[in-house]
Amino acid sequence: MSPLPRSVAVATTDGMLHFELALACEVFGSVPAALPGPWYDVLVCGTHAVRVGRFLLEPDCGLDGLAHADTVIVPALADVGEDPPADLVEAVRAAHESGARIVSLCTGVFVLAAAGLLDGLRATTHWAHTGELAARYPRVEVDPDVLYVDNGSVLTSAGKAAAMDLCLHLVRRDHGSAVANVVARRLVVPPHRAGGQAQFVTTPVPAQDDHPLAGLLPWVMRRLDQPLTVEDLARQANMSSRHLTRHFRSATGTTPLQWLLTQRIRRAQELLETTDDSIDVIASAAGMGTAATLRRHFHRTIGVPPDTYRRTFRA
């Protein structure tokens, strides 16, 4: 396992949006309770005091600090009609050449594209700006329908809530699901939304107590070890399977079975990270039935077998 990427540099320039910048500082700058190991060291980098929304921000160091970071965060730009500042583009390019992981939040992707870091790669941004991104940077494979794209050393996200999803995804990559869940719980946000989920969902999560799924989802989470079917969920929600599927797509952007599988995989990840239980025991606890079934779904979803995943996080 490679060393934990501890240093996080947040790039700043005039005209950035304060939400994404503050979000990055909050996620990576606040140490979770009972953290078992080291956390991130966060620096805000810019050439001068910058105007961010209504605020004047004094950076910790110049843009040359980006080249010394393990991870560089580029928050959203308010005006995507203008070319990004040349000094910021060059500093981000230099950081990438030095081996930094480069992450854009929302329209910060225009900086990465201008630096040539996305040529030949898949990327995303807020759905309202994907057309502009594709037109100005034709060598970028723009995907307008996803929350975020992880290319390993270069990552991009859609707007605001998706920027939070990507930041939590990075915490999960670096520290595991259990720590990411602690961070999400503190921020009162969903602990995981897969990057491939649709950007434009009418109601991303059941936000009201009277939502048809408000009582169902916690009920399911308490019974992940049980063999649940769509009919079981529909019966508990007191609706037909067809209506259940419609509500699930509206609320989560996916089907009941796919959502259920995702929760089972997440449960398996947490158990692999935090217990010494055998794969058979974890498969049962996650509702997968057998170790073979868990290995098949886990490898297809996460990209590595459960045993490899456990060794990585125990290294």
Steps between C-alpha positions, in 0.01 A plus 500: 500500500635845408552757777192691611464823298511736797558846355200663331541831318189698414563731204345847508458783255264793462151400393486159665177390666521491878280190549735253331810661650354491853378143442850378418647674805228355723528138379880481494578754773284370786641194676233230565441380853701195611706496179731194513783665305623829351264735320558751221705820521314772307649811341316768303719614210470819294704789364327769709197570718214381279135590475296183555130577472443776755812416699862609480729203561867519593681184373755314711757496220549565129385283213844338492384314812280283279806318364590375849157355583382140476150616399400825329137616517378751239165647612234636266544809284210744481566610140571215260465728199852634556818295478629397846791709634823392331699490825244265658497275193880480498517432875248215471689353206827518694338332802377215279846458349638481856270206570210671680147366479293777335133544591253749354171590664223606262629759248855472631522240223564782252838557667591132461385499139701815421807332654457203264451256787171367364600436139377153406335454840142489619391799710192675629379831639167660589247393238437865403864537385574162338415633154745790540770267629458261206500783245813671632698184573407240235777262613319452831237225517228693683242292687204722597310230686719404797579644843877460476772324301806338658788455255744412775725805512247740346144527635210727406156560649168656413357787706477564874344183650703290254812687611427375852456149362841515333671632814350215704606258225859620546478452877366150437787424261760625749354393836227244429122494527480515879686832522312643200174411671609685815575810292166471317313456827658816642404693188150343496529384139456160332816294561527374142360575158672317218664722241299341220169607649300744290566870566148622450273322743173668591539411868853370574410361844173476694515836678160495667359273766191438287700392192386150391850360559581689822418203721598227255871575453592484872290182527704343219832611649416316823433181301787484250587151627158372393397379151290797386316523169330787321170346608615508864586868472174579322301317768677691777440830319136403442515555124531299181839397365449733204428799723795411721735498201366836385556655844850348522605643166365841599668498843831321435550495123516121491289186541411337834721196432799707389465724806475192722811347342692823555408501870609136532836578339549797733420282802751242379766771458450623857525147639812425295663816633397476864472128587693175466185310397541242225369571149222247563388683815513838326306364204226387736497829694478699177217286366706347219440144613830341400863609472491425127207738447669773703827458311324522163299816579780662700760454227263628232403808706823595679750363250692270736410181694394536867826342624709750303286788624551391861876464460519847347328665795692293754837582343 
